[in-house]
Amino acid sequence: MESFSQNNSNRGPALRPRQQWMHMGVSRSTYYATRKSDPQFPKLFKLNEHGRAVFAFEGDLNAYLEMKAAEHGGGVKA
């Protein structure tokens, strides 16, 4: 069985919500609205069953952003 670090090494660091919305370049309210309404948003996880902090892997956020960019033609029109 692979260890956690070996299995997830290409996914990058785990980010807390503030780091996630800053990484995505969106406001806090946009982040939470997207997280709630988009079923394709990366899966969040907790470090233990009683923890309050949730995390997402940076690589999963990058893949999500790339997927959304591709759905909308790959970029912003100037």
Summary of the structure (lengths in Angstrom):
residues: 78
radius of gyration: 13.9
end to end distance: 49.2
largest distance: 49.2
contacts: 148
relative contact order: 0.18
helix: 50%
strand: 8%
